[in-house]
Every structure is written in structure tokens, then in C-alpha cells.
Amino acid sequence: MLGPLALALAACAPLPQAVAPAALRSADSLGLAGPATPAIAADWWRAWGDERLNTLVALALQDQPSLKLAQARIRRAQAQAGVVASADAPQLNASLDVLDQRFTGTGLYPPPLAGTVRETGTLQLNGSWELDFFGKNQAALQAALGLQGAAQADAQAARVLLACNVVRGYWQLARLHDQLAVAQRSLAQRQDLLALVRERLAAGLDTRLELTQSEAGLPEVRQQIEQLQEQVELGRHALAALAGQARLPSLESLPSLEGVHPVAAPPVIPADLLGRRADVSAARWRVEAALQDRQAARALFYPNINLVGFAGLSSIGLGRLMQNNSLQWGFGPALRLPLFDGARLRSNLGVKDADLDAAIESYNATVIEALHEAADPLTSLSSLAQQQTEQAQAQAAAAQAHSIAQQRYQAGLSNRLAVLNAQSAVLAQQRAAIDLSARALDAHIALVRALGGGYAAAPAASFTDQAKPL
């Protein structure tokens, strides 16, 4: 046994010089050296205390086909890991062969067998066990486990994205309802204005020009109302699709955005951002799988060593198959040495080297995009807070001007036209306030997703030294 093993160790194909892989981007190189911030809750949308929203998200996470597809991919990756793991275990199978065989008359078989047709039977157990001296099977298993980890992280990324899209769609639908209410108030105000202009025209205080201008305002507002109603229905359809439903549960009375505010967000990008994101974790798992694939490809340059054996019964003539003298068995090592393969092993290793570089650069691209996705909503939230402050002052001034106009009208110091014109400014500021509130909520949801959306990262011990999480 020692002689063949020594021969195997000495007879491996020459390995090409190792190529240094691309480098993973580190947290320090990306400027993520600040303090960590508290983790986002997995059910972060519950902070608003809106049961209709909670129900919609629960429906989406339960019935959305895209999530079930991701779960199917996880099961496939788990099964594939089981297939790869079986290569490292002993293999045993049974066989039964019953043949009518003609024995050659010019070969090894002497008369009376030579040139005759006889029945032959073989009942046998065959076993083998590949001895993974060079780590090929273990590396293949680790690669399969890496792909399994990537599938699990992908499923979590899909879950986070789906929850964010449902929450975003819900608050956008609330924005449309608020804008529709303002548009309906604008229609009533335009109708009052038209009636007043008609009265003034009859009294000789206005001309046909003012009347025509007032009449033109009504179709414009009606068109806005129709457009908003269309968008409301489209928003309901989109939410139903996200929730995996044919139609939505009743959403007749949505909350007003006036009382809804973004949940507090960190003022800076946290240092542990990359460990919070499922897409970054999935990319990291793929780097791990590519590393192990390359290791398995390198192991192919070494001999393949197996222990093989068989035991069973074999006879010429089925009547003697079960006799003691029909017993046969064998046991010993089997070696396969890669000597000349037309550079197939080198080319295969080159493929795996390229796959590893591609996985690393894909990880780096995901990391950079993660920083971009986190930086943009932080900037928007900071700007929107200032915009909302300025808009609130403008809205307060418009409301005060409207109040003064009403007081002057009631005191007989002004006409009703001044009141209606002042009301137009109030309605315009209400529309602006709704849009700013919706933008702030949308930026907050984008930030929640950018910071992982409550994803729990894989433990660092699951990765090799070359693919440790940042």
C-alpha cells in the first residue's frame, strides 16, 4: 500500500504558477471607519403603527411568487450541496447479471467451454471510497455551500426589496389620496370663483375676459382629478401585485401624510453597512464559492486515489450460482494519474481563476453601489428637512393671508374675490406639503433598504480568510 501511495504523491501533473486574484474592497478603503449604528428591525414598517400596512406586507411576504421562487432556489442549492457531499462517502451498490454468452473458441477458454453458448450469472456487491487526500471533494463541498449561502442571502435580499416596495407603494397611494382631496377642494374653489365672476360680470364689474379665464380653470382641475383617480387605481393594482393578490383588501380610508413622519435614521453611513446588506452578503458567498472552485480545480492536478472492492457469486450455468465455490471477491487501491490531457487541467484552472476575479469584481461593484444607495437618501433626507421647514413657513404665511382676507371680507373692506385668490395660495402650499412629505417617506424607505432592511448577516466564521466579511 505504501508503494502506490508514494508513487501517487510523486506523479501529480505540474501545477501552473498561481495567479494572484483581484482584491476585495475593504471597509477602510471605502471610508467606512465611523461608529456602528443600531441595527434596523426586521419588521421596521411596524413603527408607523398602521395595521393596514402591516397586513399588506404580511400578505406580500407570504404569497408573493418571487419569494417562493427564491425559496425554491435555496432548496435546490441545499440539494446540490448534498449531491457534492456524497462524493466523500463510501459508495456501495448491488448488481445481478444473467446472460446467455458464447465463449470464443480461439481465446482463453478451453474445451468444452470454447465455442459454446452457456448461461452465466453474477450476483455481486461493489464498493468504492475515494480518499480525498488533496482536498478536491472538500473544496467542491465548500463551493456548493457557498452557493447555498448566496441563494439564502438572495432570498433575504428579495424579501427586503419586496417589503420596501410594498411600504413605498402604500405611502405613495396615501399621497395620491391626499392630492386628490386637495384637487377636489380646488375644484370647489374654482366653481365658487366662476360663480363670483359671473355675478360681477352681471353687475358690470368684470369683463368677458375674466369670465373666460375663470371658465378655463375648471376643465384643468377636472383633468387633474381624473389623472389622480387613474393613478390611485394603478397604485392599487401595483400593490395587489406586490402582495400576490388578485385585488387589495379594503383601502377606502388611507391615512393622511400630514401626521406621518419618517422614522429616525442614522445621520451618517454606518461602519458596518456592508455586513447588513443581503446583496453584499450574497456576493461575498459567491466569492467564497469561486475560491473553493479554484481550489478544487488545483486538486485535479493530483492523483485520484480510491479504495475499491467487490464480493459476490459468479458461475457458468445458473444451477451452480449459489454454490460455495462460486464465491469471488477483490479489494485494493485504485489510482488515476493525470499525465497528459492536452492542457485541459490548465485551461480549467484558468477558467476558475477568471471566475474568481469576476466574483470579486462583482462583489466590489455591489459594495460601491451599496454606498451610493445609502448616500443618496441621506442627502435627500437632510435637504428635505430644510425644504419642509421653509415650506411650513410659506404655508403658514399663506394661511395667515387667507385669514386676513376673510376678516376684511367679513368687515366689508374687501370683496370675496380676494378671499378666493388667497385660498388658491393655501391650496398650492398644501399640495407642496403633501409632495414633500411623500418624498421624505420615500427617501426614508430607500435608506432603510440601503442599510439592509433588517437583514441579519451570516457569521464571519462561515467564510474563508480570503472572503471574510468587511
N, C-alpha and C positions, 0 to 999 in steps of 0.2 A: 504493500500500500504506500510506503514512503517513497519508493522509487517513482511511481507515476505522478505522485503529488509534487515531488521535486522537479520532475520534467515539466509539469504544468506551469509551475511558477517561473520556469526559465523560458517557456516557449510562447509568451504573450507577444502579440503584434506590437511593433514600436509605436508609442504614442506620439502624436504631433506636439509641438511646443504649445503650451497653454496660452490662450489669448485672454488678456485682461478684459473683463466685461465693462460695460458702461457703469457709471456711478449713480447710486441713488441720491437724490437731493435730501439733505439733512435739514432739520428744523432751524439750526443756526444759520445755514446758508440762505434761508428764506426770511430771516429776520424775526422768527417766532421765538423770541427769548423772554417775553414778558411773563407775568404771572398767569397761572391757570385760573379759569373761572368755574363757577358751579355748573355741573352737568345739566343739560336740558332734560326734563321729564319725558318719558316715553309717550305719555298722554298729555302733552303740553297744551293742546287745544282746550282741555277742560278748565283751564284757568279763567276762561270767559264765562263759565257757568251757564252755558246755553245748551239745554237738553236737546233741542232740535239739531244743533250742530253735532253734538256727541252721538246722536242716533245715526246721522248721515255718515260720519267717519266709521262708526262700528259696522254699518252695512257695507261700506266700501271695503274695509279690511276683511270682511267675512265672505263676500260674494264676488269680488272683482276677479274676472278670469285671468288677468295679467298676474295677479299674486298666486293663483293656483298653478299657472304655468311656471312661475319661479319655484314653487314647491316641488313640482314635478322634476325640474332640473336638479334640485337638491337630491331627490331620491335617486335620480339617475347617477349623479356623481357618487353617492354613497354606495350604490350597487357596483359601479365601476371600480371603486376602491376595494370592494370585497373580491372582485374578479382578480385584481392585481395581487392582493394579499394571498390568494390561494396558491400562487406560484411558489411561495416559500414553504408550503406544507407538503408532507408526503402525499403521493398520488397512488391510488390503488384501484384497479379495475379487473373485472372478470370477463372471460371470453369462452365461448363454446363454438367450435368449428366442426362441422360434419361434411365431408367431401367424398365424392366419387373421383378418384385420382388414377391416372395412368402413369405408371412408373417407366421411365425411359429404359430402353434395352441396351443403351450404349453408355450408361453413366455409372454411378457408384453402386446402384442396387444390383445385387447378384440374383440369379435364378433361385427360387421360382418367381420372385417379385418382378424381375426385369421384363418389361414388355407387357405387363398385365394391368388390368383395371381393378382396383381394390377400394373398399370403403376405408376412410381414415377418420379418426376422431381425436379432438384435442379439447380438454376441459382444463382451464388454467387461470390462475391469478397472476397479474403482472403489477409490479410496483416500481416506483422510482421516487427519488428525493434529490432535488437539486440543492447542492451545498453552495450557499451564497457567500463564498469566501471573499469576493471582491465587491460586494455591496450592490450588485446590479438590481436584484429584486427589492432590496430595502429602499434604494433610491427611487425605483419605479413606484413603490407604495407611497413614499412621501410625496412624489409628484401628484399621484392620484388624490391624496389627502389635501394637497394644496388646491387642486381644482375643486374639491368638495368645499373647502373653506371659502373659495371665491364664489361658488354658487350660493352658499349661505349668506355671504355678505351682499351679493347681488340681490337676493330676495329681500334683505333688510333695506337696501337702497330703494328698491321698488316700493316697499311699504312706506318708507319715509316720504318719497315723492308723491305717492297716492294720497296720503293723509294731508300733505301740504296743498295739493291741488284741490282737494275737497274743501278745505278750510278757505282757501283763496276764492274758490267759486262761490262759496256760501256768502262771504262778505261782499263780493262783487255783486251778487244778487241783491243783498241788502242795500248797496249803494244805488242800484238801479231803481229799487222801490222808493228810496228817499228822493232821488232825482225825479221820479215820476210824480211824486206828491208835490214837489216844487213846481213842476211843469203844469200840473193841474191848477195850482194856485195862480200861476202866471196866466193861464187861460182865463180864469175868472177875473183877474185884474185887467186883462186886455178887453174883456167883454164890458166891464164897468167903464173903462176908458172910452170905448167906442160909443156906449150909450151917452156918456157925458158930452162927447164931441158932437153927437147928433143934436143934443139939447142946445149946445152953444151955437151950432150952425142955424138951428131954427130961430135962435134969438139974435142972429146976425153978429155973433162974437167970433165965429170961426168961418173959414172958407172951405170949399170943396177939397182943397189940398190937404188940410188937416184930417178931413173925413176919410179920404182915400188912404192916407198914411196909417190911420188907425185900423181901417178895414184890412190892410195888407198884413198887419201884425197877427191877426187871428189864424190864417192858414199856416203861418210859420210855426206858431206854438202847437197847433194840432198835429203838424208833421213831426215835431219833436216828441209829442206824446205817443204817436203811433210808432215812432222809431224806438222809444224806450220800452213800449209794450212788446215790440218784437224782440228786443234784447233780453227782456225778462224771460220770455218763453224759451229763447235759445239758451239762456243761462240755466233754466230748469232742466232742459234736455241734457245739457252738458253734465250737470250734477247727477242726474239719473244715470247717465252712462258711467260716470266715475263710481257711483255706488253700486253698479252692477244690477240696476233695476230697470224695469220697463217704464215705470213712472215714479215720481217722487211721492213720499208721504206729504200730507198737507203742509204747505208753507205759505198760507194766506197772510199771516201777520208776522213779518220778519222784524227783527229789532232795528231800531234806528241807529245809524252810526254816530249820532250825536253823543250817545252815552257809552260808546265802545272805544277803548283805547288800547294801543299795543301793550303787550306785557313787557316788563322791563327787560332790556337787552344789555349785554356787556358793552362797555364803551370802546373796547379795542378787540382785535382778533386774539383769542386765547392761544397760549403757547402750545396747548395740547390739541389744537384744531385737527391735525391730521389723524390722530388716534380716534377722533369722534365720528369720522365720516365713513359710511359703509362703502362708498365707491372707492375711496382711498384704500380701505382695508382689502377690498376685492382685488384691486390692482397689486397690492403687496402680496396677497396669496398667489397671484399669477406669477409674480417674480419668484416666489418660493417654488412653485411647480416647475418653472423653467430651469431653475438652478438644479433641482433634483433630476429633471430630464437630461440635463447635460452630464450630470454625474453618472446616470445610467448608461449614457452613450459612451462615456470613457471606460466604464466597466466592460463593455463589449470587446475591448481590445485584449482582455484577459481570457484565459481558458474557462470553458464551461464544464464544471465537474458535477457529475451525478452519481448517485448510488442506485443501481438497478437490480432487480431480482424478479424471478418468476418461480412458480411452483404449480404443478398440476399433473394431469394424466394425459398420455398420448399413446395411441395404438393404431396399427394397421388391422382393420377389422373391428367393427364396433363391439363384437361379443367379448373382446379382451380389454376394453377400455377401463373397466373398473378393477382389473387385477392389480395386485401389489407391484408387479414387475413393470407396470405401465407408468409408474411414478417418474417424473422428471423435475429437476429444479436447477436454478442457477442464481448466482449472486456475485456482484463485483462492481468496481468503479467504471464509469464511462467518461471519457474526456473528449472534448471537442476543441481543437486548437485553430484559431484564425491565423492562417499562414499567408494566403494570397486571395484577395477578394476584389481586385480591380479598383482599389481606393474607396470601396463602399463605406467602410467604417470611418475613414477620414471625412468623407463627404457628409455622412450622417452626423458626425460630431460638429462639422461646420454649420449644418442646419440648426443644431441645438444651440450653438454659440450665438447665431443670429437671432434665434427665438428668444434667448435670454436678453440680448441687447434690446430687442423690440419690447419685451415685457418691462424692462427697466425704464426705457424712454416713455412707454405708455403710462407707467406709474408717475414719472416726473411730470408729464403733461397733465395728468389728473390732479396732482398736487398744486401745480400752478393755477389751474382752473379753479380749484377749491379756494385758493387765496383770492382770486378775482371775485368769485361768487360771494365771499364773505366781506370783501372790502366795499363793494358797490352798495349793498343795503345799509352798511354802517354810515357811509357818506350820505345816502339819501335820508336816513332817519335823522341825522344831525341837521341837514338842510331843511327837511320838512318841519322839524320842531320850530325852527326860526320862522319859516313861512307861515305856520299856523299861528304863531304869536302875532305876526304882522296882520294876518287876515282877520284874526279875532278883533284887533283894534279897528280895522276897517269896517267890520260887520257891526261893531258897537257904535261907531260913528254914523253908519247908515241907519241903524235902528233909532238913534237919537234924533237924526234929521227927520225921519218919518214921524216920530212922536211930536216934534215941534210943528211939523206941517199939519198934523191932525189938530193940535191945540190952536193953531192960527185959524184953521178952517172952522173949528167949533166956535171961535171967538168972532168969526165974521171978518177976519183980517186977510184971508186968502181964499182961493177957490179950491174945489175938490180936485182939479187937475194937478195942482201942486202936491196933494196927498198921494195921488196915484203915481205920479212921477217919482216921488220919494220911495214909494213901495217897490218900484222896479229895481232901485238900487239895493234894497233889502233882499229881494228875491235873488238878485245876481250874487250877492255875498253868501247867501245860503247855499246856492249851487257850488260856489267855490269852496265853502267849508266842507261840504259832502265829499267833493273830489279830493281835497287834501287829506281828510280822514281816511278815505279808501286807499289813497296812495301810502299813507303811513302804515296801515294794516298790511298792505301788500308787501311793503319793504320789510316789515317785521317778520312776516311768514317766510320771505326769501332768506332772511338772516337765520331763522330757525333751521331751515333746510341746509343752509350753508354751514351751520355749526353742528350738523349731524342729525338733527331732528329726534334726539333721544336714543340714537344707536349706541349699543354697548359694544365696545371694541373687543376683538379677540385678544386673549392674553399674550404677552410678549414671548412667553416660553414656547409658543406654538411655531415660532419662526426660527430658521437657522440664523447664524451670526451675520450672514451676508444680507439677510432680509428682515432684520429687526425693525419693528415699527418705530417711527420717528417720535 
